[in-house]
Amino acid sequence: MNRELLPFGIGIFILACAGMLAMAKSWESRAQGMAAPKSRTIEPETKSILDLQPFRQVTSNRIKSNTGTQGTATLVNLNPAVNSWYLLEVDWHDGSQSSYHLENRQPRSEKLFLDPKYPLGIEISQGNSQQPCNLFESRANGPLDQARNSQAPYASLCEGRLFLRNPVKGHRTKLEAEAEYFRTQVWGGEKVAVIFHHLLEDSHRETAKLTDASGPGGAAAGSGKVEDAPPPALIDPKYAGRVLTPSGLGITLENVHNGVTPGAWYSASGNPGVYVSLIEPRLIDRTILESYKAMVNPLDNVEASSLCYLVAFDLDRFDLGYELGTEHPSIEWSDHIQPGMKDPKVPGPDGIGAIVPLVPTGLVSPEFVSKTVATFTGGFKRTHGAFKSGELASKNHGSHYGFAEDGVVFSKLQPGLATIFVLDDGLVQMKTWDAQDDGILPKIKHARQNGVPVVEFDEKSQATVPGRLVNQWGPGNWSGSEEMKLRTIRAGAALQSNGRKRFIIYAVFSDATPSAMARVFQAYRCRYAMHLDMNALEHTYLALYRRAGSQLFVDYLLSGMSEVDKMDSGGEVPRFLGYPDNRDFFYVMRRDR
C-alpha cells in the first residue's frame, strides 16, 4: 500500500467528519452571537532566543568599510563551553542592520573574536596563532552578502573555516502535508487526525515466520554470537533453537541468509560497531512478561506477535548529534495543554515566539557528512509535545518538551521528562530530568525531551523496570486516550551497557502500545528508554549509510522507509543527509580515532 495516499473510504470518512465538525462550529458561533467575549490583549513580545542563553558571551567592536562607512559589530558566543554557534550582528551607521548565524567548524580548537585593532573583520584564533577574516571591508557584495545570496544551507566563509547558516525550506511528505492541513486549516482537524490514526491502526504491522533453526527456514541462520555486541534479549526457553524469518528488514546482516535468532544481535554489513536485532514480544521470557503487572498492560495477540526492529551503535566508536528541523519542533504554545496553563501575554512557554536570527537547517552539517553512518527521526512536534492531563500537566505551563542544539537552548528542559542529551565531551546520557540537573546546562551540547520514561534502571534491584506511567495514557502523553489506546508503529531510544561498553539503541515497533515497548526494553536489559515519534514510516525513519569510495549506499531499517526519500538519476537521495527536512533528527557519526 502506498502509505502517502489515503484509502478512498477513509478519505470520504474524514471529509464527512470535518463537515460535521464545521457545522457544529457554525451553530456554536450563532449561539454565541453578540455575547462573544472580547479577546484579551496580548502584550508585545519582549524576549528573544538570546535571553534563553545564560552563558553567552558578548563583545562589540567598531568596524569600517573601504568606503569609509563606520559601524558596530557585535559577536555573541552563544555557549562558550560548546563554542560551536556564534551570532554576528552588524549595525552600520547609515542605518542598515543585519544578523548572521555562524557555525564554527573546529569548536574544540578555534575561537572567534573581535579585535579593536582590526576593524575590517573578525579574528579566528587557534592556539597562539590568529587568522584575520575580512568580512566588513566591502559593503557591496562582500563575503557576508555573497554567502547569504548563495542560499546554500551552509555557505562557506573565511576560507572554509566557518559556515553561514542560511534559511531553507524543509521537505515534508504528502502525508505530513495533509495531516498539517487538517490540523491547522480545518476546525476540529486535530480530532479528525486522531480518528484517522485509529482507522489506520495496525497498518504498518509486520510479522515473521518462526521455525526451527535445523529446519529448511533456519538451516543457514547465524548464531547471533558477535564479538563486542550488546547483551541479547532474555527469551522464553521454549523458543530456544527457533529463528525468525522477517520480510521487511532493509539492512543486510553479516553471515545471515534465511533467519535470525530472536533477541540476538547481528553485525550490520559494511558498518563495524553497528548491530541489529529482531524480536516479537510474545517470545520474551515469561518472568519479564509477568512482572510489574500493575504498571504494564497485558499485550493482546496482535501486539504480542508484531515485529520489533532494533539497531545498536557502539558508543566507543560513534558520537551522537542532533539537528532541528526547519519547522519542528517549534517553540510556541502547544494546544495540547490545560487552558489555565497558557499565559496569553507571551507567545510561548519560554516567553519567545520565534528563534530568529538563529537558523535551523534540517540537514547534517557538511563538516559531518563524511562521518555520518546513520540518521533517525526525533520526537513529537510541539503540537503534541506537552501534557493535557496528569501531574505534569499542572506544572511548568504544561511541561512542554525541551530541546537544545550545539549548546543553544531553544526550549527549556523541564523536570520529570525523559531526556536524551550529549555533553560537550561527547558523552551520551539518558535520564529523567531533575531541577538539579540544570547545573550541567553549561556542558549540554544536544538535548531532546519526549514524554516520560518507558523503562528505568532500579539500582536497588539492579534490574530494568517499567516507567511508572507506561499504562497511563493521558498522564504519560502516549498519544491515545483511555478509551482508544492506540496500537501503532512507534519508535524509541534506549541506553544499554555490557560491562564497560555502552550502546545507544534505536528501536521501531511495527505495531505496539507503550506496554509492548516496555517489555522489549526490559528483555534487552536497557538502563533507560524513552518514546520518540510514531504513526508513520517517515516519523520512525532510520537510514544506515555504507560508503565505497565516492559511492554512498543507503540501507533502511524497514525497507518501506525508502519511499520517504527523494529520487534522482543516481538513485536515493536520503533525507537529513541529502536535503533539508522539516522534522528534527539525530545523526550518528563515526568517531575519529
C-alpha positions, -999 to +999 in steps of 0.1 A: +000+000+000+013+035-008+012+049+027+011+085+014-023+080-003-054+079+018-077+050+011-108+063-007-133+053+020-112+067+048-108+100+029-146+103+025-150+095+062-125+122+072-142+148+049-176+138+065-162+142+100-147+176+090-181+187+076-199+177+108-173+195+130-176+226+108-214+225+111-211+222+149-187+252+149-212+272+128-240+266+153-217+274+182-208+307+166-245+316+161-253+307+197-226+330+210-238+359+188-230+393+202-223+379+236-190+365+225-163+377+249-137+402+237-102+387+232-076+396+257-049+420+247-015+402+242+014+423+252+042+426+226+070+401+227+099+414+247+122+384+249+143+368+222+161+335+218+193+352+231+176+356+265+174+318+269+212+316+266+225+324+302+261+315+293+265+337+262+295+360+259+290+393+240+317+415+226+314+446+203+339+464+181+339+494+158+341+485+121+349+503+089+343+496+052+367+505+024+345+534+015+348+549+050+314+539+063+316+531+100+295+509+122+295+484+151+299+447+150+286+425+179+297+390+183+279+366+205+294+332+215+261+315+224+277+289+246+315+292+252+318+256+266+305+242+234+319+270+212+300+260+181+275+287+173+280+324+171+257+353+162+273+382+143+252+414+143+264+442+120+250+477+125+262+503+100+258+540+110+239+546+077+210+527+092+214+492+078+214+462+102+220+425+096+224+394+117+244+363+107+243+328+123+278+315+121+289+279+128+325+272+139+338+242+120+365+235+146+349+243+180+375+223+200+405+242+186+394+275+172+376+305+186+362+337+170+367+371+185+367+408+176+400+427+178+398+465+183+430+468+161+412+451+132+380+470+122+377+451+088+365+417+101+368+391+128+398+371+141+400+333+144+424+320+170+440+286+171+464+282+200+488+311+198+481+319+162+454+343+148+438+343+114+421+375+102+389+372+082+379+402+063+341+405+064+334+442+066+358+459+041+334+457+012+299+469+018+286+459-017+286+422-024+311+414+003+318+380+018+287+380+040+264+391+012+279+365-011+274+338+014+238+348+021+229+353-015+242+318-023+211+305-004+231+273+005+221+258+039+257+260+048+277+287+030+315+288+034+332+318+049+368+327+060+385+303+036+362+275+047+368+278+084+332+290+091+298+283+078+270+308+075+237+291+081+211+303+057+173+298+060+160+270+037+126+253+032+125+218+047+109+189+028+077+173+040+060+142+027+025+143+012+011+125+044+027+152+066+013+180+045-022+165+045-021+160+083-008+195+089-036+209+067-063+192+087-048+202+120-043+239+111-070+247+084-100+226+094-119+234+126-117+203+147-090+190+124-069+177+153-098+154+163-102+143+127-064+134+126-068+114+157-097+094+142-076+089+111-047+074+131-070+050+148-086+039+115-051+031+102-042+011+134-022-020+126-015-007+090+023-009+095+022-042+114+049-067+104+053-104+115+078-131+107+078-169+104+091-187+134+108-220+125+133-245+139+169-235+133+175-270+120+146-269+095+145-256+060+139-220+071+167-218+096+194-240+083+217-211+074+207-188+102+236-171+121+242-179+157+239-142+167+271-145+188+290-115+177+321-101+194+316-068+213+278-069+205+253-057+231+237-082+255+210-103+239+174-102+250+160-126+276+139-151+256+115-178+268+135-211+269+107-229+250+117-208+219+154-219+221+166-231+187+139-212+168+146-185+142+126-156+128+124-150+091+114-114+085+104-099+052+106-061+059+142-057+072+161-034+049+196-038+065+219-066+053+233-087+081+267-104+081+267-142+079+229-144+078+208-158+050+175-173+060+167-163+095+178-148+128+177-159+164+151-138+183+168-113+206+203-120+193+225-093+178+240-094+143+266-071+127+253-048+100+271-054+068+297-028+060+294-009+093+316-021+121+302-013+155+265-013+143+243-043+153+208-053+145+183-074+165+147-086+159+121-098+184+084-103+189+071-095+225+055-130+228+089-146+227+102-127+258+110-146+290+078-152+309+092-138+341+095-104+324+061-106+308+046-114+342+064-087+361+051-053+372+015-061+361+002-030+379+024-008+357+022-025+323-010-035+304-013-071+292-004-075+255-031-087+231-023-113+204-018-087+177+007-066+197+025-096+211+032-111+177+042-079+159+079-075+150+103-051+167+135-039+150+164-027+170+197-011+159+226-006+184+256+017+180+288+011+200+295+044+218+332+036+218+331+041+180+304+067+175+292+101+185+256+113+186+245+146+170+211+163+169+197+188+145+164+208+145+141+206+115+134+237+096+099+238+112+098+213+140+099+211+170+088+247+172+087+269+204+052+283+206+024+271+230+011+236+224-026+233+220-024+201+240-024+217+274-050+228+300-064+263+294-051+276+327-015+267+319-013+291+290-002+327+296-018+348+268+006+376+274+036+357+260+039+338+227+053+306+242+061+288+274+096+302+274+085+337+267+096+337+230+077+331+198+105+328+173+141+317+171+153+342+146+180+353+140+192+317+146+187+294+116+176+257+118+187+238+086+171+203+090+203+190+074+236+174+086+264+200+085+289+194+057+316+191+083+300+158+095+285+143+063+315+120+056+315+107+092+277+101+094+267+064+094+230+068+104+202+092+109+169+087+127+139+109+134+134+128+166+104+133+188+069+148+188+061+182+172+054+210+197+017+205+189+017+173+209+048+180+230+031+189+263+007+174+288-030+178+289-037+156+319-019+141+349+006+155+373+029+170+346+000+189+330-003+212+360+034+220+363+056+244+344+029+256+319+021+221+309+057+207+308+065+214+272+092+192+259+126+209+259+154+207+234+188+222+227+213+220+198+250+228+198+248+243+233+219+266+224+187+262+244+156+265+222+131+254+248+140+249+285+145+213+298+116+205+321+118+184+353+101+150+351+106+144+314+125+117+297+157+133+282+184+122+259+214+145+259+250+148+248+277+166+269+304+188+254+329+159+257+306+137+236+292+116+265+257+104+257+233+101+286+196+094+291+176+102+323+145+117+337+154+154+340+155+169+375+157+205+386+192+198+400+204+188+365+202+224+355+237+226+370+251+207+339+234+230+314+267+248+305+281+215+293+250+203+274+257+202+237+225+185+225+193+176+243+158+163+234+129+156+257+100+135+248+074+124+273+082+102+303+105+071+306+094+038+291+119+019+313+144+029+340+172+011+359+165+003+395+198+005+414+184-014+444+173-045+425+199-039+397+171-046+372+153-027+344+118-017+354+089-001+335+083+037+339+055+044+363+033+060+337+036+033+310+000+022+312-015+057+320-024+071+286-032+107+295-006+113+322+021+096+300+010+116+269+014+084+248-009+098+220-041+079+225-069+080+251-083+060+279-110+047+255-088+044+223-054+030+233-036+034+201-017+004+188+005+017+160+041+019+147+063+036+173+099+044+178+121+047+209+156+052+220+175+034+248+209+031+265+223-003+272+256-014+289+277-045+285+305-042+311+323-010+302+308-009+267+278+013+261+253+013+233+227+037+220+197+018+206+171+029+182+140+007+181+110+006+158+079-013+170+058-022+139+026-023+160+027-015+197+015+004+227+039+017+253+034-016+272+050-036+245+078-011+242+085-015+279+085-053+278+110-053+249+134-028+266+131-049+298+141-080+278+172-063+264+181-050+299+183-014+289+192+011+316+168+037+303+144+041+273+121+068+260+095+071+233+103+092+202+078+095+174+050+073+159+022+066+134+041+066+101+073+054+084+085+090+080+081+095+117+100+064+127+126+065+099+162+052+103+187+051+074+221+035+076+249+046+053+277+025+037+304+040+016+326+025-011+349+052-025+328+080-037+296+059-037+270+061-009+247+032-002+216+036+019+201+008+040+167+014+056+157-003+089+124-012+073+125-015+035+093+006+032+112+037+046+128+041+012+095+056+000+102+086+022+134+096+004+137+116-028+150+100-060+172+113-088+191+098-117+217+084-093+192+067-070+180+076-035+188+110-020+185+104+017+166+129+039+186+147+066+218+140+047+210+149+011+183+176+015+167+197+044+138+183+063+111+199+083+115+174+112+142+172+138+165+142+138+196+125+154+227+115+135+254+090+144+289+099+134+320+076+133+344+089+159+379+099+149+404+075+164 
